[in-house]
């Protein structure tokens, strides 16, 4: 198998495509689309986003120390793209994309009502890295759309039609290949006998 050697660059794909909402008092709230976002810690729950300093949302997040990560579904894909290529300096993205600001539980900036999950974040640290600065934040509140709760109350997020971003394009999540731990799970329909041999039920 032949391979080419390229110069160092960001080729870690796919990544989540998320819309980050933020806002300052007495100003219209804004939305920035971020592809470089990720989970960094379970306890306390923390995530990170990376933003270019020249982006309009950068100063808002740096000054307020708050933002909301809104997951993107297929119906929100066009809005996510728009919010990534238009500046909040020039347009009201909520109005232009007909999105509804939702009141957050803890932070003072709104979420996006049409998103199935709104993750409220409070910045703990900002790290200048170069072209982007990383905001390390603690998750202080989560709101979910109860449309995706099943009859037992379990949140079935994968039914919402989440969107990912890979090498310049948006993709709808596709076929499930397995659930966490399936590689070491015992096959269904088989169990071990007292002799230790696997036998079918």
C-alpha positions as CSV (number, residue, x, y, z in Angstrom):
1,X,0.0,0.0,0.0
2,X,1.6,3.3,-1.2
3,X,1.3,6.4,1.0
4,X,2.5,10.0,0.6
5,X,4.2,12.1,3.2
6,X,2.6,15.5,3.7
7,X,3.6,18.5,5.8
8,X,2.1,18.6,9.3
9,X,-1.5,19.7,9.4
10,X,-4.9,19.1,11.0
11,X,-6.3,15.9,9.5
12,X,-8.1,14.6,12.5
13,X,-11.6,14.0,11.0
14,X,-14.5,13.6,11.4
15,X,-15.2,16.2,14.1
16,X,-18.5,17.4,15.6
17,X,-20.0,20.5,13.9
18,X,-21.5,22.6,16.7
19,X,-23.0,26.0,16.9
20,X,-21.7,28.0,19.9
21,X,-24.0,30.8,21.1
22,X,-22.8,33.7,23.2
23,X,-23.8,37.2,24.1
24,X,-23.1,40.4,26.0
25,X,-25.7,42.5,27.9
26,X,-27.4,45.1,25.8
27,X,-26.2,43.4,22.6
28,X,-27.8,40.9,20.2
29,X,-26.6,37.4,20.9
30,X,-24.4,35.7,18.4
31,X,-23.7,32.2,17.0
32,X,-20.3,30.9,15.8
33,X,-19.9,27.5,14.2
34,X,-17.0,25.6,15.6
35,X,-15.6,22.3,14.3
36,X,-12.7,22.2,16.8
37,X,-14.6,21.2,19.9
38,X,-14.2,18.3,22.2
39,X,-14.8,16.6,25.5
40,X,-11.8,16.8,27.9
41,X,-13.0,15.6,31.3
42,X,-15.8,13.7,32.9
43,X,-15.6,14.8,36.5
44,X,-15.9,17.7,36.6
45,X,-17.6,17.7,33.1
46,X,-15.4,19.9,30.9
47,X,-15.1,20.6,27.2
48,X,-13.0,22.9,24.9
49,X,-13.5,25.0,21.9
50,X,-10.9,26.7,19.7
51,X,-11.6,30.1,18.2
52,X,-9.6,32.5,16.1
53,X,-9.0,35.8,17.9
54,X,-10.2,37.8,14.9
55,X,-13.7,36.2,15.1
56,X,-16.5,38.4,16.4
57,X,-17.5,35.8,19.1
58,X,-13.9,35.6,20.4
59,X,-14.1,38.8,22.4
60,X,-17.6,38.1,23.6
61,X,-16.6,34.7,25.0
62,X,-13.3,36.1,26.5
63,X,-15.1,39.0,28.2
64,X,-18.2,37.2,29.5
65,X,-16.5,33.8,30.2
66,X,-19.6,32.0,29.1
67,X,-21.0,30.2,26.0
68,X,-23.5,27.5,25.0
69,X,-22.6,24.6,22.8
70,X,-25.6,23.6,20.6
71,X,-25.5,20.2,18.8
72,X,-26.4,20.3,15.1
73,X,-28.9,18.1,13.3
74,X,-29.8,17.7,9.7
75,X,-32.4,20.5,9.7
76,X,-29.8,22.8,11.3
77,X,-27.0,22.0,8.8
78,X,-27.6,25.1,6.6
79,X,-27.8,27.4,9.6
80,X,-24.5,25.9,10.9
81,X,-22.8,26.6,7.7
82,X,-24.2,30.1,7.5
83,X,-23.1,30.9,11.1
84,X,-19.6,29.7,10.2
85,X,-19.1,32.0,7.1
86,X,-21.0,35.2,8.2
87,X,-19.9,37.5,10.9
88,X,-22.1,38.7,13.8
89,X,-20.6,42.1,13.3
90,X,-22.7,42.4,10.1
91,X,-25.8,40.2,10.6
92,X,-28.2,39.0,13.3
93,X,-27.7,35.2,12.8
94,X,-30.6,34.2,15.0
95,X,-32.9,36.4,12.9
96,X,-31.4,35.5,9.5
97,X,-31.6,31.8,10.2
98,X,-35.0,32.0,12.0
99,X,-33.5,30.4,15.1
100,X,-35.1,30.8,18.5
101,X,-32.9,32.0,21.5
102,X,-33.7,29.8,24.5
103,X,-33.2,30.9,28.1
104,X,-30.3,29.1,29.7
105,X,-30.5,27.7,33.2
106,X,-27.1,28.9,34.6
107,X,-25.3,31.2,32.1
108,X,-26.5,34.6,30.8
109,X,-26.3,33.8,27.1
110,X,-29.0,31.9,25.2
111,X,-29.0,28.5,23.7
112,X,-30.6,27.6,20.4
113,X,-34.1,26.1,21.0
114,X,-34.0,24.1,17.8
115,X,-31.0,22.1,18.9
116,X,-31.6,18.8,20.6
117,X,-28.9,19.5,23.2
118,X,-27.7,22.8,24.8
119,X,-24.5,22.6,26.8
120,X,-24.0,25.6,29.1
121,X,-20.3,26.4,29.7
122,X,-18.3,28.6,31.9
123,X,-14.7,29.3,30.9
124,X,-12.0,28.1,33.3
125,X,-8.9,28.9,31.3
126,X,-8.0,30.5,27.9
127,X,-4.8,29.3,26.2
128,X,-3.3,31.1,23.2
129,X,-2.0,28.4,20.8
130,X,-1.3,30.3,17.6
131,X,-3.9,30.7,14.9
132,X,-6.6,29.7,17.5
133,X,-7.0,30.2,21.2
134,X,-8.5,27.4,23.2
135,X,-11.2,28.0,25.7
136,X,-11.3,25.3,28.4
137,X,-14.7,25.4,30.0
138,X,-16.7,23.6,32.7
139,X,-20.2,22.3,31.8
140,X,-22.6,24.0,34.2
141,X,-25.9,23.1,32.7
142,X,-27.4,20.8,30.1
143,X,-30.9,21.0,28.4
144,X,-32.2,18.2,26.2
145,X,-35.2,18.0,23.9
146,X,-37.6,15.5,25.4
147,X,-38.7,14.5,21.9
148,X,-35.8,12.0,22.1
149,X,-36.7,10.4,25.4
150,X,-38.0,6.8,25.0
151,X,-40.7,5.2,27.1
152,X,-38.3,4.4,29.9
153,X,-36.9,8.0,30.0
154,X,-33.6,7.2,28.3
155,X,-32.3,9.9,26.1
156,X,-31.8,8.5,22.6
157,X,-29.6,11.2,21.1
158,X,-28.6,9.2,18.0
159,X,-32.2,9.4,16.8
160,X,-31.9,13.1,16.3
161,X,-29.8,13.0,13.1
162,X,-26.5,14.5,14.3
163,X,-24.1,16.1,11.8
164,X,-20.3,15.8,11.7
165,X,-17.7,17.8,9.7
166,X,-15.0,16.1,7.7
167,X,-12.4,17.6,5.4
168,X,-14.6,20.5,4.3
169,X,-17.9,18.8,4.1
170,X,-20.9,18.1,6.4
171,X,-22.1,14.5,6.9
172,X,-25.1,12.9,8.6
173,X,-24.2,10.2,11.0
174,X,-24.7,6.8,9.4
175,X,-24.8,3.1,10.1
176,X,-24.1,2.0,13.7
177,X,-21.2,-0.4,13.8
178,X,-21.4,-1.4,17.4
179,X,-21.9,0.0,20.9
180,X,-19.2,0.7,23.5
181,X,-17.5,-2.5,24.5
182,X,-18.9,-4.7,21.8
183,X,-15.5,-6.0,20.9
184,X,-15.2,-7.9,24.2
185,X,-18.8,-8.6,24.8
186,X,-20.0,-12.2,24.8
187,X,-22.1,-13.1,21.8
188,X,-25.8,-13.1,22.5
189,X,-27.4,-16.5,22.4
190,X,-24.4,-18.2,23.9
191,X,-23.3,-19.0,27.4
192,X,-20.7,-21.0,29.1
193,X,-21.5,-24.4,30.5
194,X,-20.0,-25.7,33.8
195,X,-17.2,-27.3,31.8
196,X,-16.2,-23.9,30.5
197,X,-17.3,-24.6,27.0
198,X,-19.5,-22.2,25.1
199,X,-22.8,-23.7,24.1
200,X,-25.8,-22.2,22.3
201,X,-29.0,-21.6,24.1
